[in-house]
Each structure stands twice: as C-alpha cells, then as structure tokens.
Amino acid sequence: MSCLVVKLGSSLVADDRGAVREDVLAGICDQVAARHHAGTSVIVVTSGAIARGMGVMELAPTPRRPRAIDELQAASAVGQGKLYQVYDELLRARDVRSAQVLLTFFDMSARTHYLNARQTLRRLLDWRVVPVINENDTTTTDEISFGNNDFLAAQVAILLGADQLLLLTDAAGVFTADPRRDPAAALVPEVRDFAALRDLHIGTAPSALGTGGMRSKVVAAEMATAAGIPTVIAGGLHPDVIGAAAAGEAVGTRFAARPGRYSSFKLWLKYAKPTRGRVHVDAGAARALREGGTSLLPVGIVEVTGAFEAGDAVEITHGPAHLGKGITNYSAAELSEVRGMQSAAVRELLPRASQEAIHRDYLVLD
C-alpha cells in the first residue's frame, strides 16, 4: 500500500485574519478522501493552529504574527482543537476517520520516542485512519521546535518511509525568483541538483501568519529526497493537485529521490537528533572519514567545543568545513582530556573508555 504525506501551509489553511479557509480545506479533503478510498495511506500535516487561535481571539487586526512565546503558545492552545475539528468534520462527511496527532521535536530527537511515534502512526494507518498532524506549539519552545511544519512533514515522511511528500502552498511551486516581486520569474519544473538552486533568489518570507517561506520547503525537500522520498512543492489551489502529484503529472516543482539512501537510524541522526557540541579534527582524520569510512579516534581531534555527554550528537568539522555529525562515546570534558592522544595512551588514562570517539556506525557525513 502506498503512503503519501501531504503538508498544508498556513496560507492555505487560514486567511490573514486567522479565519479558516473552509472552501480550500474542503477541496483538499475531497482529494485526501479520494486517495484514501483508492487504498493510499494518507497523512496530513497541517499548519494554522496559531493563526486560527489569533483569529478566534481577534489578535490579528493586521497581518502580523506575534513573537512572544507565551502569546504563540496561548494562541495555539485556543486554535488547535478548533482547527482539527474542521478537518474531522470534513473528512467524516467523506466517510474517512481521522485522528489528531501532536508531535514535538523531542518526539523525533529521542530515539525511543521516535520509534514510539512510528508505531502509533503505523497503527493508525493499519486501522485506515488519516492522521492529522501538527507540532504541539502549546508546549514547545524555540530551542526544541521544528521551526516550521515543512521540516515536521519531512520528518514524518522519513519516519514512515513514505512513497511521496507533497508540500502544498499558495505558490505554484519553486520559481527562479520571488514571483510576487519579479514578473519575469519562471517556474522550475524539476530539481535534481540542489546546488543549482543556490543561485536562485528563492523567497524566505512567510505568509502573514506563517513561519516558513519557500526556502524552508526546499530544505524539507532536500531532507526527504536524501531518504529516497520524491517530493513535490505545488500550489494547494490547483484542482486535484494531490492526484496529479501522486500520478507523476507535471504539477509544481518535482524533486527526484536521491541515490545513496541512508539507513533509518542515520536519517534520524542526520535530521532529527540535535547537536550539543562540536569536535574539530585534523586533516588526516578528515581524509580518513571522507575517503575511508573509518571511525573517529581521539588522536585525530584537535579541539572540542560545547558541553555534551557521552551519547549526545556532535558536529564534526575540519577548518571551516562541516564534515558531518555523530554520537560521541565521550563527554566534552573527557574528549578534551584525550584529544590528540594515541589509543594506547587513552586506554592508560581512561581504562574503560571506548577506542573510538565516534564509531563509524554512529556517524553520518554531509
């Protein structure tokens, strides 16, 4: 059975005053129901809870999203249930059962929680229930948030090994420039090389009540395609956009799955587990990591920054270059003590320590 993750941006879900765009959601739910009844497992990731809460509390007389954490969390608390109720009623009217699922960054960054979330979502799909997912903005903070639901949608797609990720927005796809400012901007129909996008003036400005922008959608596509999941960024107002994207038709901007797919564990490490510090390595260690696929030994480490414990993820750098990320077997204090030392000397100083600072099985390169 195929699996499709569909993400709706705030601009599709609510207008600038925070009122739900029920006509838009009804059209999307028509398409979700059609795919569901055809046998596809559909997961909806939605933005808009904060916007809806602002609308209910009449906090949006002008198109401005509040910045204070307590205001954002309170608005989310007001809007979350009311937003899900709209989805539930629309899907129920189309003979589709749904479930509200609220996730936090911690649910993805802690491995046991990550696996728990996967089991729950898979059970819902086995029961032929459409999960409607949002970040739990009521309790999250800037330090432990996804930042926006584009990244959450990519993480959910990776978590479930989805067959496709579809990011719906108020734009028709990725353009060579911001079409709101440059009338000569042209739609990019397909992307196979993310490096080629760096020369384009892709917009970073979100909608009035949103947090994303096109740049975050491109990064989400980069995350998903690294997991072998093809991704489409398309306009949510396009008729039957979900069916067209699923059928491979020319709609929006399509991102092909990339070769060299990582394991589920390494994808979690690369995109979900937060880093707590950084280890700087010498040229020999950098070459061994890049070309030899080796573990990182203390002898190759020249500097340690940050406060971390054994089991935390750290960045690995050489000069200005970012090499990758790994789970350390040492605390920052221990690694600072043994950096640059040969293995025999490390064993003499810390007899119970691991030979590797970061084992190759717990390391992922850029």
N, C-alpha and C positions, 0 to 999 in steps of 0.2 A: 504494500500500500504506500503510495507516495505521500510525502509530508511537505507542507508549504507553510512558511511563516510570513504573515502579512503585517506590516507595520504602518500605522496611520499617524501622520504628523498633526500637531496641534491646529495648524491652519485648516486642515480638513475637518477636524472634529468640532471646533468652536470658532465663532467669529471673534472680531476684535473686542467685543463687549463681554465675551465669555458665554454667550448663548450657544447651545448645542445645535449644530447644523444637521438636524434630523433627516432632511431630504438627502444629504450626502451620505450619512450613515445608513440610511435605508437602502440606497443603491449599492453600497459596499456589502451590506448584509445579504442582499439578493445574490450577489456574486459568491460570497462565502458559502451561503446555503447551497447554491448550485454545485460548487466544488465538493462540499461535504456529502451531498446526496449522490454524487458521482463516485464516491469512495475515497476521496482525498482526505487525509488528516490535515485540518487547517488550524493554525494557531494565530490568534490576533494579538498583536502588541499595540497598545494604544497610548497616545499622549492625550493631554487635555484635562486631567483632573484638576490641576491648579487653575487653569483657565475657567473651567466650569465653576469652581468654588469662588473665584473672583466675581464671576457673573452673578451668582446667587447672592453674594454679599454686597453687590453693587460697588465693587472696588475698582472697576475698570471703566470710569467715565472717559478716560483717554487710553489709547493703546500703549500701556506701559506695564510691564511685568514687575512686581515688587522684588527687591533684592534681599531683604532681611529674611533669615532662615525661619524665624518664628512665623512671619506672615505667610511665607510659601508653604510651610507645613500645615498651618491652620487652614489655608485656602484648599490645600489638597484634602484635608480631613472633611471639609464641607462638600467638596466636589466629587470625591472618588466614588462613593456609593451611588450618587445621583447619575454619574456618567455610566457606571456599569449597568444601572437599571435600564438605561436606554438601550444598550446592547442586548441585555437579556430579553427585553420585551420584543425588540425587532427580530432577534433570532428565534425566539419561541414562536412568534407568529409565522415563522417559516419552517416550523417543525424541527428546530435544532436546539438541543440542550447546550447550555453554556455554563462556565464556571469562572468566577473571578479569582485570579491568582496575583498576589502582590509579592514581588521579589525585591530584595535589597542586594547591594554589591557584596555584602558579606555572604549571602547565599551562594554566590558564584566564586568568591575568593577562598572560602574554606572548603577543602576537598570533600569532606563528609556531607556538608550542606549541599554542595554541588551535585553529588550523586543522589542525595535525597530529593532535590528538586527534579532531577531527571526521572526518577522512579515515579514521582507523583504525576508529572506531566504525561509520561508514557501510560500510566494507568487511566488517566482521563481520556486519552486518545483511544485506548483499548475499549473504553466504555462508550466511544463515539460521542464524546463531549468536546465542544470547542472551547479551549481555554482563552480567556480574555485577560491578557497580562499587562500590568503596569508596574512601574517602580513604586515601592512603598515610600512615597515622598513625605509621609506624615512623620516617619521616624528617622529617615536618613539624614546625613549631613554632607556638606561639601566634600569632606575628607573621605567619606565612604559611599559616594554615589557613583552611578554610571556616568553622570554628567548630562546625558540625554538618552532618550529611548531608542535612538538609532543604534547605539552601542549595546543596549539591552537586547534589542531584536537580533543583532548579530550573535550575541552570546547565547540566546535561546536557540537559534538555528544551529550553532555549533554543538550545543548541549544535546540536542535531539538528533543530530546528523541529518538535518533537513535536506530535501532534494532541491529546494529553491528558497531564496529570501527575496521578498518583494517590499521595497521601501516606497510607500506612496506619499506624495507631497503635492503642493499646489503648483509646482513647476512640471513641465512635460518630461524632464529628465535633466541630464548634465549638459550645460552649454559651454561654448568656448569662452564666454564671458557672461556676466550677470545680465540676463535679458531685460531686467527692469531698468537697467541703466544704459545698455548698449544695444540699439536696434539691429546692429549687424551680427549679434551673437547667433551662432548656429548650434543646433542640437548635435551632440556627439552620440551616434547610434550604438557604438560598441567600444569597449575598452579592453585591451589585452595587456597593455603595459602601463602600470600605474605611474611609472616615472614620466611618461609623456604628459600626464595631467599637471605636472608641477609648473609647466609654462603657461597654463590656462588661468584666467582670473575667475576662479570658482568662488561664488559668494559664500561668505561666512555669516552674514547677517540672518538671524532667525526671523520668523514672523513676529508680530507684535507680542503675542503671549507665549511664544515658543522658546526653546533653548538651543536649537540645532543649527540650521543652515545647511547648504549643500555640501560644504566641506566635511561635516560630520557624517553625512550619508556616504560619501566616497570612502572615508576611513572605515566605516562599517562594512562597506562592500569589500574593501581590502582584507578585513578580518575574516569575513565569511568565505571569500574565494580561496584564502590560504588553507581553509579546511575542506576544500573541494566542493564548495557550495556555490553554484552560479547565482548571481544576484542581479536584480533589475531595479533601477530607480525610475519611477514613472509618475505621471500625473494621476491623482486619485479621481479626477472628474472624467477621465477618459471612459467611454462606455465599455463595459466588460473588460476592464484593464487586467483583472486577475486572470480571467480565462485566456486572454491574449498572451499575457506573460507566461503562463503555465504551458501554453501551446508553442512557445518559441517564436511568436509573431513579432514583427518589427514594431515594438512599442517602447517608448522611453529609451533609457541607456542600459545596455546589457553588459554585464561583466562576466567573462568566462571563468569557470573554475580553473585554478592554477595547479600545475603538476607538483610533485614532491609533497604530497599531503602529509601533515603531521599526525601523530597518534592523538587520541582524545586527551591523554594526560598532558602531552606537550602543548596542545592548543589551550588547555586550561592554564598551564603555566605561563604561556606567552601572553594571553589576553585577559585572564581573569585574576590571577594571583598578584596582589600588589607588591611592589618592591619596598624594602625597608632600608636599603643602603646601596653602596657601590664598591666594587673591587676593581682596581686599576692594575692591568697586567703588562708585562714587558713584551718586547717584540717576538721573542721565541715562543712564549705562551700563546700570544695572539695567532701566530702562524700555526702552531700545533692544534689549536681549537678550530681554526678555519679549514685547514687542509688535512689534518689527521684525524679529526673526530675524536680527540682524546678528552680525558677528564682534566680538570684544572687542579694543579698541585700547588701547595703553598709556595714552593720555590719560584713560581712564575708571577707571584703577586708583589707589586711594588708599593701599593698604597691602599688603605682601607678607609672609607668614609661612611658615616651614618651610625646609628645604634640599632643593631639587629641581633637576633639569637639564632642558634642552630635550628634549621627547619624553615627559616624565613627565606624569601626570594630576594636576590640582589642583582643589580645591573653589573654587567662586565664591560669594561671599557679599556681601550688602548689609545693613549693620547686623546685627541678629540673624537675618535671613532667609537661608536656604540657597537659592541660585538654581539651582545645577547643578554641572556637572563638565566639564572639558575638558582637552585635551592642549596643553600650552604650547609655544610656539616659542622661549621664552627660559628661561635658568636663573634661579634666585631672585636671584642677585647682579645679573644683567643687568636683570631686571624691576624690582628695587629702584632701580636707577640711572635708568631711563627712565620710571618711573611718573609719571602726570600730565602727560607731555610730548606736544605735538603731533607728528604723524607726521614733519614736516619736520625738527624738532629731533632726533627719534630717529634718522633717517637720517644726520644730520650727526654724531651721537655714535657710532652703530653702523652704518656704511655697509652692511654685509652682512646686517643684521637684517631679519626679516620685518616687514611693515607691521602685521600682526595679532599681538597677544599670544596669542590663541586664535582660530583660524579657525572660522567657524560650522559647517563640515563636520566638525570635530573637537570639537564641543561638544554636550552634551545637557542640557536643562533638566529640573528636577523637575516 
